[in-house]
Amino acid sequence: MAYTVQQLLNALAFGAEYALLALGLAIVFSLMRLVNFAHGEIITVGAYAMYALVLLGISNPLVVVMVTLAATMLCAIAFERVAFRPVRYAPTATGLLTAFGVSIVVQNAFLLFVSARPRAVPLLGELNTTLSVGGLTIQVLQVLELVISLAAMLALLLFFKRSTTGLAMRAASREFNAVRLMGIRANRVIASAFAISGLLAGIACTFIVARRGSIEPDMGFLPVLKAFVACVIGGFGSLPGAVVGGLILGFLEVAILVLLPQKFGGLTDAVVFSIVGILLVLRPQGLMGRTVELGDKES
């Protein structure tokens, strides 16, 4: 029983992390129809901001987290302003290629100007300490992932329901021209969406670095690839779908890792993606997406 509960906590922790990243992708996609594969490099920028603090000798956890979140938000806004705004009205494929281009440029910048080798970042290592509760061994990091991710999602829900910018973003995801006619600037709405996606990436970044204890230039690729899969599972553009997809992906990963013999542990991702492929054959629009016939206008 204790082992089952422990694995359930693992699944929830991983699922919450994927959900945060998937939400960041889904928010941008809902406004711009852009699959931002450069989202992983926002994580990398946050991680290297932590590394800069290591070099400066700053180890206060609160300062580390605040600097990381500020770095990821500013990075996301800079990506939107420099790379994505000029191609906003271009075909979808152009935006996708731009995202890949930004990803490659940022990765190579870290390779050239920092190092290709992993660098140790032990600033948040204390989060990996364990607690014994009723026979369970629980990592502090797992608890924080669940609590902070849930708080971030609830704050995001309130933002979309109560704030003027949040309501404008919801309206823009349906009909951008109507939002412009109401006197709301499109640039501000889209920049806000990128800032929120950067904030969510920064929160996920702190968890990833705390778990890994090291950073490298391509560290953001795999988490964002899995977040993309989570969005596809839930239905791309659906924010609730992104959360559900992230949780499902986390549960699938942990369940398969537990059920597979240890010698086949390296096949976990292959099995997960195979199951996701079968799911999408049965429901191509995702669990919470809507079916769009060819020729229909997406809303």
SEVEX-521806 format. One line per 8 residues: number of its first residue (from 1); for each residue x, y, z of C-alpha. Coordinates in pm, 1 decimal, m for minus. Layout:
# SEVEX-521806
NUM	X,Y,Z  ...
END
This chain:
# SEVEX-521806
1	0.0,0.0,0.0  279.2,242.1,94.2  458.2,165.3,m233.0  140.8,236.2,m432.8  86.0,571.3,m260.5  448.9,663.7,m320.2  423.5,590.8,m691.0  96.1,784.9,m703.7
9	279.3,1086.6,m560.5  553.0,1041.6,m822.4  291.7,1037.1,m1099.3  118.9,1348.4,m964.7  450.1,1535.1,m934.1  561.0,1454.6,m1289.2  210.3,1520.8,m1421.2  196.3,1861.3,m1250.1
17	530.3,1956.4,m1407.8  413.9,1853.8,m1756.0  84.5,2035.3,m1698.7  262.7,2364.3,m1621.2  468.1,2342.5,m1940.0  169.5,2229.3,m2146.8  m31.9,2525.8,m2018.9  242.0,2762.0,m2136.9
25	231.2,2607.5,m2484.6  m149.6,2605.6,m2495.2  m187.8,2971.2,m2392.0  36.4,3091.1,m2676.1  m123.2,2851.2,m2924.2  m476.4,2962.6,m2835.4  m391.7,3321.9,m2934.0  m142.8,3285.7,m3219.4
33	m190.5,2928.0,m3344.2  184.3,2898.0,m3282.8  344.1,2579.4,m3150.3  631.4,2741.3,m2962.7  907.5,2481.1,m2966.8  1142.9,2749.6,m2833.5  958.9,2711.5,m2500.9  1228.2,2464.5,m2394.3
41	1495.0,2731.0,m2431.2  1304.7,2950.4,m2186.2  1364.3,2672.9,m1931.9  1731.4,2666.1,m2031.1  1764.3,3043.5,m1985.7  1614.0,3014.9,m1636.5  1854.7,2731.6,m1552.5  2157.7,2932.0,m1666.3
49	2032.7,3228.9,m1465.1  2063.2,2997.4,m1163.4  2413.6,2904.4,m1275.7  2504.6,3274.3,m1289.6  2392.4,3305.7,m928.2  2620.2,3012.2,m838.4  2913.8,3198.3,m995.0  2818.2,3512.2,m802.2
57	2799.5,3318.3,m475.3  2427.8,3392.4,m418.9  2247.4,3097.3,m258.5  1938.1,3243.3,m92.1  1651.4,3019.1,m220.1  1402.2,3306.0,m242.0  1644.2,3518.0,m446.6  1722.0,3218.6,m669.5
65	1354.7,3152.9,m743.5  1269.8,3519.1,m804.2  1566.5,3570.4,m1039.7  1475.7,3251.2,m1229.1  1113.4,3357.7,m1275.4  1216.9,3707.2,m1383.7  1467.5,3562.6,m1633.8  1214.9,3325.8,m1791.7
73	943.8,3591.9,m1818.3  1180.7,3843.4,m1976.9  1313.6,3575.1,m2211.4  961.7,3481.8,m2325.0  870.9,3848.3,m2385.9  1197.0,3899.6,m2578.8  1124.3,3595.4,m2797.6  779.8,3734.4,m2878.8
81	908.2,4082.9,m2957.3  1217.0,3988.7,m3159.1  1126.5,3659.2,m3325.6  751.8,3599.8,m3332.6  595.5,3945.5,m3373.4  751.8,4003.4,m3718.5  602.7,3674.6,m3847.7  266.2,3705.8,m3674.3
89	69.9,3731.7,m3998.2  284.0,3484.7,m4192.2  169.5,3126.2,m4263.7  170.1,2884.7,m3968.5  471.4,2698.7,m4103.8  677.1,3020.1,m4087.3  607.3,3059.9,m3715.9  695.0,2695.9,m3655.1
97	1027.0,2730.6,m3840.5  1098.5,3051.5,m3650.5  1045.5,2868.8,m3321.4  1289.4,2597.0,m3426.2  1536.2,2865.3,m3538.5  1517.9,3044.9,m3202.6  1569.3,2712.0,m3025.3  1881.4,2630.0,m3228.0
105	2028.9,2979.9,m3187.5  1984.1,2981.1,m2808.4  2122.9,2629.1,m2766.1  2429.5,2712.3,m2973.2  2481.9,3039.4,m2787.1  2510.9,2847.1,m2461.1  2736.1,2589.1,m2628.5  2971.3,2858.2,m2760.5
113	2974.2,3110.3,m2477.0  2927.8,2890.4,m2169.0  3006.2,2520.6,m2215.3  2882.2,2204.5,m2382.0  2943.0,2011.7,m2060.8  2683.8,1985.6,m1781.7  2732.1,2235.5,m1501.0  2643.1,2167.8,m1138.6
121	2375.4,2390.2,m984.3  2328.3,2273.3,m624.0  2131.3,2579.0,m508.9  1799.3,2397.5,m453.1  1939.7,2059.1,m351.9  1774.5,2085.9,m9.6  1439.6,2024.9,m177.7  1542.2,1663.3,m238.3
129	1535.7,1586.5,132.3  1281.6,1325.5,239.0  1016.1,1311.0,508.2  879.1,998.4,673.8  501.9,1015.4,718.8  314.6,704.9,835.7  557.6,466.0,674.2  580.7,673.5,354.3
137	901.5,834.4,236.6  804.8,1159.8,67.3  1036.6,1406.0,m103.8  989.5,1770.0,m10.3  1025.4,1846.8,m382.7  723.9,1628.4,m466.5  504.1,1807.7,m214.7  617.1,2148.2,m336.1
145	556.7,2051.7,m700.2  200.6,1951.5,m623.9  117.9,2247.5,m400.4  284.6,2518.4,m611.5  153.6,2377.4,m940.9  m200.4,2365.3,m803.6  m165.9,2720.7,m668.1  m34.4,2842.7,m1005.3
153	m324.6,2681.4,m1191.4  m581.3,2830.1,m952.8  m417.8,3174.0,m983.6  m427.1,3139.6,m1361.6  m795.8,3046.0,m1347.5  m872.8,3355.3,m1138.7  m663.1,3568.8,m1374.6  m864.7,3455.4,m1676.5
161	m1196.9,3500.4,m1498.5  m1145.3,3823.0,m1303.9  m877.5,4042.9,m1466.7  m929.4,4267.4,m1768.7  m622.6,4127.4,m1945.7  m733.4,3771.8,m1874.6  m1080.1,3836.0,m2015.4  m922.6,4000.9,m2319.8
169	m702.1,3694.8,m2373.5  m1004.3,3465.0,m2354.6  m1191.0,3680.4,m2603.7  m888.1,3702.4,m2834.2  m860.2,3323.6,m2843.9  m1209.4,3326.7,m2999.0  m1205.9,3634.8,m3220.0  m906.3,3869.0,m3218.2
177	m1065.8,4134.8,m3438.6  m1347.2,4184.0,m3187.8  m1089.6,4250.2,m2915.1  m919.8,4512.0,m3134.1  m1255.1,4682.6,m3197.7  m1298.1,4714.7,m2820.6  m979.3,4923.7,m2807.2  m752.0,4658.9,m2656.2
185	m405.2,4645.6,m2809.4  m317.5,4311.1,m2965.9  51.5,4351.6,m2881.8  m25.6,4384.8,m2511.9  m249.2,4077.4,m2508.0  3.7,3859.6,m2689.1  296.3,3988.4,m2481.0  95.7,3903.7,m2167.7
193	39.0,3551.1,m2297.3  412.5,3503.9,m2354.5  491.9,3649.3,m2010.3  254.3,3400.7,m1845.0  401.0,3112.6,m2045.0  747.8,3226.8,m1933.1  635.0,3238.8,m1570.5  498.5,2882.8,m1590.0
201	821.0,2767.3,m1757.8  1020.1,2933.3,m1477.1  823.3,2748.3,m1209.3  882.2,2418.9,m1391.6  1250.0,2511.7,m1436.5  1306.0,2538.7,m1061.3  1164.2,2187.8,m1013.6  1368.9,2041.7,m1299.4
209	1697.5,2192.7,m1179.5  1628.3,2096.0,m817.5  1573.9,1734.4,m927.2  1868.5,1717.0,m1170.0  2120.8,1925.9,m981.0  2289.2,2016.4,m1310.5  2218.9,2205.5,m1631.5  2315.1,2175.7,m1999.4
217	2230.4,2365.2,m2320.8  1966.0,2121.1,m2449.6  1801.4,2042.6,m2115.8  1470.1,2204.2,m2215.8  1408.7,1991.5,m2524.0  1270.7,1671.9,m2369.1  1041.0,1837.3,m2109.3  881.8,2055.9,m2377.5
225	849.6,1763.1,m2617.6  653.2,1582.5,m2346.3  451.5,1897.1,m2276.5  367.4,1909.2,m2647.5  249.9,1547.1,m2626.1  40.6,1641.3,m2320.7  m123.6,1922.1,m2521.8  m200.0,1680.2,m2803.3
233	m352.4,1429.7,m2559.5  m578.7,1694.5,m2405.8  m656.9,1875.7,m2731.0  m429.1,2154.6,m2854.9  m554.6,2499.6,m2757.6  m762.5,2369.8,m2465.1  m622.7,2488.8,m2131.7  m812.1,2228.0,m1924.2
241	m700.0,1972.3,m2182.4  m334.5,2072.9,m2127.8  m368.9,2006.2,m1753.7  m547.9,1674.7,m1806.0  m296.8,1570.7,m2072.6  m3.7,1651.8,m1845.0  m147.1,1447.8,m1559.2  m226.3,1152.7,m1788.9
249	127.5,1159.6,m1928.9  275.3,1163.8,m1578.2  60.9,867.3,m1472.8  147.4,674.8,m1790.0  521.2,727.3,m1741.2  523.1,613.7,m1379.6  283.8,321.4,m1439.3  490.8,185.0,m1727.9
257	816.8,233.1,m1536.2  669.5,33.3,m1248.5  513.0,m240.8,m1461.8  801.9,m296.7,m1703.7  1087.7,m523.1,m1590.7  1389.9,m321.0,m1481.4  1598.2,m428.6,m1781.6  1339.1,m268.5,m2012.8
265	1332.0,63.0,m1824.9  1489.6,243.3,m2120.4  1182.3,165.7,m2328.9  949.7,373.8,m2111.1  924.8,668.2,m2353.0  873.3,434.5,m2650.4  584.4,257.1,m2477.1  429.6,586.3,m2359.4
273	438.1,738.9,m2707.3  295.0,417.9,m2855.4  m0.7,438.2,m2616.1  m44.2,807.6,m2699.6  m41.6,718.8,m3071.0  m317.2,461.6,m3019.7  m518.9,716.1,m2819.9  m491.9,973.5,m3098.9
281	m596.2,721.2,m3362.2  m913.9,665.4,m3159.7  m966.1,1037.3,m3082.5  m755.6,1257.9,m3315.3  m879.0,1587.0,m3167.3  m759.3,1492.3,m2818.1  m963.9,1423.8,m2508.0  m1099.6,1778.5,m2467.4
289	m1048.7,1921.9,m2816.9  m1325.8,1973.2,m3066.7  m1354.9,1821.9,m3411.2  m1299.4,2071.0,m3693.8  m1405.3,1967.5,m4041.6  m1184.1,2076.3,m4330.2  m1294.4,2422.7,m4438.6  m1437.3,2515.2,m4096.9
297	m1306.4,2814.9,m3907.6  m1146.0,2717.1,m3576.1  m1275.3,2901.1,m3272.4
END
